[in-house]
Amino acid sequence: MAYDTKVKEFQNRESYSRRVAGGSCNRITVPMLCNDHIKTTMIQFKEVAKTFENVLANKSMNQFQKVSYCKFVLYQLHRNLIETADEGYSPIKGLDFRGCR
């Protein structure tokens, strides 16, 4: 992949992450090619669930702040799952999860 493409991909990802709180729903890509992907997903979903519990219990945040923060946490989960899968084992050489839905 060309350097310019990698830079543009990074810029797009950063731009999207800055405005992630604007939409009404979030999509999460969950790679499922091997047991390591399942284990990573399970661990990270548990962490997100704990974060959501803490956010809901937080009395100092209003509803908009809670929803915005939770959307950001989901976007981080989405990125972490994809990046972890890209770095780890893949039965198909050179496989990555860009554009996967």
C-alpha positions in Angstrom: 0.0 0.0 0.0 1.3 3.4 -0.9 2.4 5.9 1.8 -0.1 8.5 0.7 -3.0 5.9 1.1 -1.9 5.1 4.6 -1.7 8.8 5.5 -5.1 9.5 4.1 -6.6 6.5 5.9 -5.1 7.7 9.2 -6.5 11.2 8.6 -9.9 9.9 7.7 -10.0 7.7 10.9 -8.9 10.7 13.0 -11.4 13.0 11.4 -14.3 10.5 12.0 -13.2 9.9 15.6 -13.5 13.7 16.3 -17.1 13.9 15.1 -18.3 10.4 16.2 -20.8 11.8 18.7 -22.9 13.4 16.0 -24.7 10.3 14.7 -27.7 8.4 16.2 -26.1 4.9 16.2 -22.8 3.2 16.1 -21.5 0.2 14.1 -18.9 -2.1 15.5 -16.7 -4.4 13.3 -15.9 -7.6 15.2 -13.3 -9.7 13.4 -14.0 -13.5 13.8 -11.3 -15.6 12.1 -9.7 -17.4 15.1 -10.0 -18.0 18.8 -7.7 -15.0 19.6 -10.3 -12.7 18.0 -13.0 -14.2 20.2 -11.0 -13.8 23.4 -10.0 -10.2 22.6 -13.6 -9.4 21.8 -14.9 -10.9 25.0 -12.3 -9.0 27.2 -13.0 -5.7 25.5 -16.8 -6.0 25.6 -16.6 -6.7 29.3 -14.5 -3.5 29.8 -17.0 -1.5 27.8 -19.8 -2.9 29.9 -18.0 -1.7 33.1 -17.4 1.7 31.5 -21.1 2.0 30.6 -22.1 1.1 34.2 -19.8 3.8 35.5 -21.2 6.4 33.1 -24.8 5.6 34.0 -24.0 5.9 37.7 -22.3 9.2 37.2 -24.6 11.9 38.5 -22.5 14.9 37.4 -23.0 14.1 33.6 -26.2 15.0 31.8 -27.8 12.7 29.2 -26.1 14.3 26.2 -22.6 13.9 27.9 -23.3 10.3 28.8 -24.5 9.4 25.3 -21.6 11.2 23.6 -19.0 9.6 25.9 -20.5 6.1 25.3 -20.5 6.6 21.6 -16.8 7.6 21.8 -16.1 4.4 23.9 -17.9 2.3 21.2 -15.8 3.9 18.5 -12.7 3.1 20.4 -13.8 -0.5 20.8 -14.5 -0.7 17.1 -11.0 0.6 16.3 -9.2 -1.5 18.9 -10.8 -4.7 17.7 -9.8 -4.1 14.1 -6.3 -3.0 15.0 -5.7 -5.9 17.4 -6.9 -8.3 14.7 -4.7 -6.7 12.1 -1.6 -7.0 14.4 -2.4 -10.6 15.4 -2.9 -14.0 13.8 -4.6 -14.1 10.5 -5.0 -17.3 8.5 -4.9 -15.3 5.3 -1.6 -13.5 4.7 -2.0 -9.7 4.4 -5.6 -9.7 5.5 -6.9 -6.5 7.2 -10.3 -5.4 8.1 -10.6 -2.0 6.4 -14.0 -1.5 4.9 -15.4 -4.6 6.6 -19.1 -4.4 7.6 
